[in-house]
């Protein structure tokens, strides 16, 4: 009937009945097991449990069935037999802090809302809540009373979300981590009241923001919730391009930056508008310490233009890669970042880690640009880790011989004299022995040609 492992319980019940009246002494053995349970998962169950079992457990008020339960998961709410709904009242002890409810449908949304309402009515200090499925204002109205909530995950599927749902969750004063994800069939538009819900009106404690959805949804939501002065990290994923982008999303991201914002990560599975030179310059002029752009296009000359710009010294990690998930990403050759373009990175005086897509060109033009880069006066730079990644459309060009490996290694060593890690492993189209030999050559040159500076 039950499968118990350590402090976890997963119930997949067949039809359960009793042949006699359940008394207090009959429940002792059940309680011996249940008081050890910390994590409880409702699995899909179409078989009912005889109602007198729930009645018998419930009438013994002094018996708390799961007195130390902290985490509750209902992964398939729409598949729980309606006759078993009475069991939900048995799994809400005061210790409960983490609840996940998924597969919410219009048929069972009232059950999810009732469960959340029971939690708030009992004054439980719920810290983390994850909701998934097709939701309406019914669920969100019950969330407003969960004032202790610190982490909220919303995964919307095939929903037309109410315009006010963001305003409701913005009033959760303890909320520090918010993750909102809309699938391709879900929709949301800000309410007609154009006033935003950002500070000082809402999200007073929000530190981490994670948004997944179409570009139209992501930008509409960001526009509605700004400003967020206490935000520390932003993670955006564009699942589709709705054509509503202005191409100025670097500037839009910069509008979110406050005194505490330290990290931005943007990924895309569609062809988003390229980030412009101005967008990068604005972002890098903030106090950001980490910037990660994955499968994002750069406008022509974006990296090279950075060399003539002034930046704050805060940025410590940059990751700009364009690999999987984007077709014809670099059909325009001008979008390639070349090895010599990496000289622009020296503008970031405190950068420690760089991962970037480049066009590793060992043909005559590429070799000459590397040689030219080494003629520029060598500068001390703090970069410790350099990972080079190929574009999706990369095909090797030029001669991958020892001579060109040395020219390439000498260029990297000249630009970044304090490397502790140099990685070419993702260039799988190139012979592994050439890659590994070049990596070793760069680190070897670092030891031989030490930079005459305070870091040497």
Legacy VTK file of the C-alpha trace (Angstrom):
# vtk DataFile Version 3.0
C-alpha trace
ASCII
DATASET POLYDATA
POINTS 456 float
0.000 0.000 0.000
2.775 2.397 0.883
6.371 2.732 -0.229
8.517 4.305 2.463
12.182 5.228 1.945
13.968 7.051 4.760
12.023 10.264 5.352
10.119 10.342 2.040
6.707 8.945 1.162
5.173 8.354 -2.268
1.594 7.121 -2.335
0.179 5.214 -5.287
-2.810 3.646 -3.600
-4.997 0.846 -4.872
-8.507 0.747 -3.440
-8.179 0.597 0.357
-10.938 -0.698 2.659
-11.305 -1.933 6.224
-13.312 -4.852 7.582
-13.742 -3.368 11.059
-14.035 -0.032 12.760
-10.705 1.793 13.083
-9.905 2.673 16.669
-7.162 4.695 18.311
-4.993 1.639 18.944
-5.178 0.668 15.258
-3.562 3.955 14.274
-0.502 3.594 16.468
1.559 1.710 13.904
0.609 4.150 11.143
1.699 7.036 13.337
5.038 5.365 14.080
5.815 5.540 10.359
4.184 8.844 9.481
5.911 10.936 12.143
9.231 10.273 10.369
8.051 11.643 7.035
9.559 14.961 5.889
8.646 14.766 2.189
5.254 13.610 0.905
4.355 13.158 -2.771
0.865 12.516 -4.091
1.236 10.357 -7.186
-1.538 9.912 -9.801
-4.235 7.763 -8.197
-7.563 6.798 -9.689
-8.453 4.280 -6.966
-10.497 5.556 -4.000
-9.790 5.024 -0.342
-12.771 4.085 1.794
-14.026 7.358 3.345
-14.280 5.886 6.856
-10.463 5.613 6.916
-10.117 9.376 6.567
-12.945 9.911 9.022
-11.322 7.668 11.628
-7.948 9.392 11.326
-9.529 12.835 11.388
-11.644 12.299 14.494
-8.598 11.591 16.643
-7.565 15.231 16.773
-4.662 14.543 19.119
-3.000 12.492 16.391
-1.194 14.701 13.887
-0.538 12.342 11.000
2.619 14.023 9.630
3.911 16.198 12.494
7.327 16.888 10.910
6.344 17.172 7.225
8.135 20.053 5.484
7.662 19.392 1.763
4.482 18.425 -0.111
4.233 17.652 -3.839
1.118 17.051 -5.932
2.518 16.474 -9.395
-0.727 15.400 -11.066
-3.578 17.109 -9.266
-5.948 16.435 -12.162
-5.425 12.675 -11.757
-6.244 12.386 -8.046
-9.467 10.518 -7.416
-12.074 12.981 -6.141
-12.992 10.542 -3.368
-9.481 10.982 -1.945
-9.677 14.768 -1.632
-10.452 14.399 2.069
-6.866 13.240 2.559
-5.528 16.717 1.723
-6.543 18.031 5.132
-4.280 15.410 6.748
-1.042 16.697 5.188
-0.999 20.295 6.409
1.048 20.336 9.628
2.514 23.592 11.001
5.969 22.468 9.837
5.015 22.614 6.125
7.271 25.101 4.277
7.472 23.909 0.633
4.456 23.055 -1.600
4.342 22.067 -5.276
1.038 21.672 -7.160
1.143 20.869 -10.862
-1.260 19.787 -13.619
-3.854 22.296 -12.436
-6.891 22.348 -14.738
-10.203 24.234 -14.555
-11.790 21.063 -13.129
-9.477 20.874 -10.115
-8.300 24.471 -9.684
-10.758 24.909 -6.818
-8.946 22.102 -4.984
-5.588 23.850 -5.354
-7.109 27.152 -4.223
-8.791 25.484 -1.240
-5.531 23.845 -0.188
-3.680 27.176 -0.325
-6.484 28.860 1.564
-6.300 26.186 4.289
-2.567 26.805 4.597
-3.065 30.535 5.055
-5.991 30.025 7.439
-3.872 27.838 9.700
-1.193 30.509 9.820
1.500 28.214 8.434
4.797 29.805 7.427
4.974 28.623 3.834
8.325 29.694 2.351
8.253 28.167 -1.147
5.365 27.580 -3.576
5.357 26.152 -7.101
2.173 26.166 -9.207
1.834 24.672 -12.673
-1.003 24.300 -15.135
-3.963 26.288 -16.394
-4.689 28.883 -13.721
-7.104 31.761 -13.256
-7.570 34.554 -10.742
-8.976 31.939 -8.327
-5.530 30.559 -7.490
-3.814 33.924 -7.386
-6.359 35.374 -4.981
-5.397 32.703 -2.432
-1.687 33.486 -2.845
-2.125 37.043 -1.595
-2.537 35.807 1.993
0.757 33.852 2.021
2.779 36.697 3.508
5.703 34.516 4.602
6.353 33.303 1.022
9.966 33.855 -0.097
10.112 31.820 -3.337
7.354 31.586 -5.961
7.418 29.549 -9.186
4.564 29.903 -11.694
4.513 27.607 -14.749
1.565 28.522 -16.956
0.298 26.128 -19.640
-2.440 27.021 -22.118
-3.638 29.850 -19.863
-4.962 33.328 -20.354
-3.515 34.758 -17.178
-5.475 37.539 -15.456
-3.973 40.981 -15.898
-3.896 41.560 -12.139
-1.956 38.419 -11.190
1.386 40.272 -11.178
-0.056 43.032 -9.004
-1.268 40.419 -6.524
2.102 38.727 -6.102
3.894 42.083 -5.999
2.298 42.640 -2.584
4.064 39.628 -1.042
6.439 41.568 1.177
8.774 38.640 1.910
9.140 37.470 -1.713
12.807 37.255 -2.710
12.803 34.816 -5.659
10.236 34.935 -8.495
10.132 32.568 -11.487
7.368 33.016 -14.091
7.216 30.767 -17.165
4.597 30.874 -19.946
4.381 28.219 -22.629
3.547 29.083 -26.236
-0.204 28.730 -25.645
-0.358 31.074 -22.643
-1.121 34.773 -22.786
-0.852 37.762 -20.481
-1.299 41.489 -20.942
-0.824 44.216 -18.349
-4.059 45.658 -16.938
-5.368 48.894 -18.402
-4.134 50.739 -15.335
-0.730 51.722 -16.716
0.879 52.315 -13.332
3.719 49.852 -12.756
3.900 47.612 -9.712
7.594 48.026 -9.038
9.095 49.837 -6.074
7.890 51.618 -4.025
4.501 50.045 -4.782
5.499 46.376 -4.757
8.196 43.671 -4.875
9.860 45.417 -1.955
12.153 42.451 -1.159
12.633 40.839 -4.601
16.249 39.802 -5.217
16.089 37.221 -8.010
13.899 37.366 -11.138
13.543 34.527 -13.655
11.208 34.930 -16.682
10.566 32.494 -19.555
8.261 33.174 -22.493
7.853 34.937 -25.806
9.771 38.150 -26.336
6.499 40.099 -26.238
5.575 38.656 -22.837
9.045 39.079 -21.342
9.313 42.748 -22.280
5.709 43.513 -21.300
6.284 41.981 -17.870
9.590 43.769 -17.344
8.017 47.073 -18.330
5.210 46.508 -15.829
7.306 45.557 -12.800
10.156 48.073 -12.980
11.861 49.615 -11.142
13.248 46.906 -8.864
16.020 48.592 -6.901
16.852 45.574 -4.701
17.194 43.098 -7.586
20.475 41.122 -7.526
20.097 38.715 -10.479
17.994 38.544 -13.671
17.543 35.392 -15.767
15.539 35.794 -19.002
14.757 33.087 -21.557
13.104 33.966 -24.881
11.206 30.872 -26.050
9.936 32.596 -29.199
10.223 35.901 -31.028
6.846 37.605 -31.395
8.250 40.397 -33.534
7.463 42.999 -30.869
11.084 43.762 -30.074
12.556 47.159 -30.764
16.094 45.829 -31.088
17.054 47.949 -28.066
16.806 45.237 -25.449
20.276 45.911 -24.101
19.019 49.345 -23.122
15.862 47.790 -21.664
17.913 45.470 -19.500
19.984 48.406 -18.337
16.773 50.074 -17.125
16.459 47.234 -14.593
19.898 47.758 -13.148
19.932 49.103 -9.630
22.634 49.492 -7.025
22.392 45.791 -6.041
22.135 44.173 -9.495
25.144 41.891 -9.928
24.206 39.342 -12.598
22.235 39.123 -15.862
21.709 35.954 -17.914
19.792 36.001 -21.215
19.152 32.932 -23.380
17.103 32.438 -26.527
15.853 29.546 -28.645
14.739 31.891 -31.400
16.251 34.636 -33.493
16.030 37.590 -31.155
17.025 41.077 -32.265
20.787 41.587 -31.912
22.149 43.441 -28.953
23.657 46.724 -30.071
26.948 48.429 -29.261
25.043 51.013 -27.235
23.208 48.255 -25.357
26.468 46.575 -24.350
28.046 49.879 -23.382
25.123 50.759 -21.116
25.120 47.334 -19.460
28.854 47.380 -18.863
28.685 50.860 -17.375
26.678 49.535 -14.428
27.857 47.640 -11.352
27.249 44.259 -13.009
29.678 41.529 -12.032
28.339 38.742 -14.284
26.835 38.971 -17.794
25.806 35.827 -19.700
24.287 36.007 -23.193
23.561 32.632 -24.816
22.459 32.170 -28.436
22.187 35.941 -28.733
23.340 37.853 -31.793
25.678 40.800 -31.520
25.310 43.732 -33.885
28.242 44.253 -36.309
31.359 45.472 -34.532
29.805 45.257 -31.053
32.836 43.645 -29.407
35.450 45.741 -31.212
33.650 48.986 -30.325
34.060 48.251 -26.648
37.796 48.981 -26.780
37.128 52.718 -27.031
34.582 52.776 -24.200
34.933 53.416 -20.499
33.457 50.878 -18.086
33.070 50.390 -14.383
35.536 47.978 -12.877
32.839 45.721 -11.429
32.409 43.147 -14.226
34.170 39.881 -13.341
32.560 37.314 -15.628
31.320 37.554 -19.229
29.764 34.709 -21.198
28.607 35.450 -24.760
28.032 32.241 -26.703
26.079 31.508 -29.863
25.912 27.758 -30.321
22.875 25.470 -30.182
19.287 26.337 -30.988
19.784 29.161 -33.474
19.902 28.593 -37.212
21.937 30.794 -39.562
23.134 32.796 -36.607
26.130 34.178 -38.423
24.997 34.187 -42.038
26.286 37.780 -42.065
30.060 37.406 -41.740
30.323 40.791 -40.049
28.755 39.250 -36.959
31.778 37.019 -36.389
34.025 37.803 -33.469
37.621 37.194 -34.551
40.552 36.304 -32.309
42.079 39.779 -32.628
38.780 41.346 -31.488
39.481 39.956 -28.020
41.803 42.898 -27.452
38.671 44.922 -26.702
38.098 42.800 -23.602
41.106 44.452 -21.979
38.836 47.440 -21.348
37.379 45.413 -18.450
40.143 45.846 -15.931
38.844 43.350 -13.325
37.467 40.653 -15.630
38.334 37.187 -14.280
36.450 34.797 -16.576
35.499 35.032 -20.257
33.622 32.523 -22.416
32.874 33.751 -25.924
32.057 32.465 -29.394
34.679 33.351 -31.974
35.523 32.535 -35.563
38.863 30.733 -35.242
40.295 31.665 -38.641
43.779 30.343 -39.401
43.679 31.362 -43.055
46.010 34.141 -44.233
43.768 37.031 -43.146
43.184 35.592 -39.681
46.877 34.871 -39.112
47.839 38.412 -40.123
45.326 39.953 -37.713
46.750 37.850 -34.861
50.297 38.899 -35.710
49.202 42.532 -35.850
47.588 42.226 -32.395
50.904 41.168 -30.832
52.580 44.380 -32.096
50.391 46.476 -29.796
52.080 47.245 -26.484
51.414 44.453 -23.997
49.171 45.399 -21.107
48.659 43.723 -17.781
45.219 42.106 -17.484
43.708 40.066 -14.658
41.823 37.499 -16.804
42.272 34.054 -15.253
40.009 31.860 -17.398
39.409 31.998 -21.171
37.034 29.562 -22.903
36.597 29.924 -26.662
33.483 28.432 -28.278
32.681 27.949 -32.002
29.658 29.424 -33.705
27.086 26.814 -34.714
27.941 27.347 -38.361
31.714 27.144 -37.773
33.813 25.230 -40.267
37.583 25.127 -39.853
39.566 27.311 -42.231
43.320 27.555 -42.718
46.172 25.265 -41.769
46.089 23.764 -38.315
49.812 23.183 -38.091
52.441 23.839 -35.424
53.444 27.229 -36.863
49.906 28.607 -36.787
49.300 27.097 -33.359
52.268 29.116 -32.061
51.033 32.348 -33.698
47.583 31.819 -32.183
48.998 30.909 -28.748
51.351 33.912 -28.831
48.415 36.237 -29.592
46.371 34.878 -26.655
49.370 35.083 -24.330
50.047 38.665 -25.418
46.462 39.794 -24.764
45.997 37.955 -21.461
49.283 37.375 -19.586
47.787 35.899 -16.382
45.694 32.988 -17.654
45.397 29.903 -15.456
42.953 28.129 -17.761
42.663 28.209 -21.563
40.013 25.958 -23.144
39.420 25.059 -26.803
37.637 21.762 -26.097
34.336 22.851 -27.672
35.967 23.203 -31.108
35.243 19.557 -31.857
35.645 20.112 -35.616
39.369 20.642 -35.003
41.764 17.763 -34.342
41.970 17.113 -30.600
45.767 16.861 -30.556
46.056 20.354 -32.144
43.609 21.818 -29.611
45.316 20.259 -26.632
48.771 21.173 -27.888
47.730 24.799 -28.378
46.190 24.954 -24.902
49.438 23.665 -23.410
51.431 26.142 -25.510
49.449 29.112 -24.160
49.972 28.086 -20.539
53.641 27.378 -21.269
54.133 30.873 -22.707
52.479 32.314 -19.592
55.227 30.746 -17.476
58.063 31.829 -19.789
56.943 35.356 -20.679
55.808 36.614 -17.308
54.130 40.000 -17.235
56.207 42.666 -15.493
53.497 43.851 -13.111
52.274 43.516 -9.569
50.373 40.297 -10.446
53.392 38.472 -11.806
LINES 1 457
456 0 1 2 3 4 5 6 7 8 9 10 11 12 13 14 15 16 17 18 19 20 21 22 23 24 25 26 27 28 29 30 31 32 33 34 35 36 37 38 39 40 41 42 43 44 45 46 47 48 49 50 51 52 53 54 55 56 57 58 59 60 61 62 63 64 65 66 67 68 69 70 71 72 73 74 75 76 77 78 79 80 81 82 83 84 85 86 87 88 89 90 91 92 93 94 95 96 97 98 99 100 101 102 103 104 105 106 107 108 109 110 111 112 113 114 115 116 117 118 119 120 121 122 123 124 125 126 127 128 129 130 131 132 133 134 135 136 137 138 139 140 141 142 143 144 145 146 147 148 149 150 151 152 153 154 155 156 157 158 159 160 161 162 163 164 165 166 167 168 169 170 171 172 173 174 175 176 177 178 179 180 181 182 183 184 185 186 187 188 189 190 191 192 193 194 195 196 197 198 199 200 201 202 203 204 205 206 207 208 209 210 211 212 213 214 215 216 217 218 219 220 221 222 223 224 225 226 227 228 229 230 231 232 233 234 235 236 237 238 239 240 241 242 243 244 245 246 247 248 249 250 251 252 253 254 255 256 257 258 259 260 261 262 263 264 265 266 267 268 269 270 271 272 273 274 275 276 277 278 279 280 281 282 283 284 285 286 287 288 289 290 291 292 293 294 295 296 297 298 299 300 301 302 303 304 305 306 307 308 309 310 311 312 313 314 315 316 317 318 319 320 321 322 323 324 325 326 327 328 329 330 331 332 333 334 335 336 337 338 339 340 341 342 343 344 345 346 347 348 349 350 351 352 353 354 355 356 357 358 359 360 361 362 363 364 365 366 367 368 369 370 371 372 373 374 375 376 377 378 379 380 381 382 383 384 385 386 387 388 389 390 391 392 393 394 395 396 397 398 399 400 401 402 403 404 405 406 407 408 409 410 411 412 413 414 415 416 417 418 419 420 421 422 423 424 425 426 427 428 429 430 431 432 433 434 435 436 437 438 439 440 441 442 443 444 445 446 447 448 449 450 451 452 453 454 455
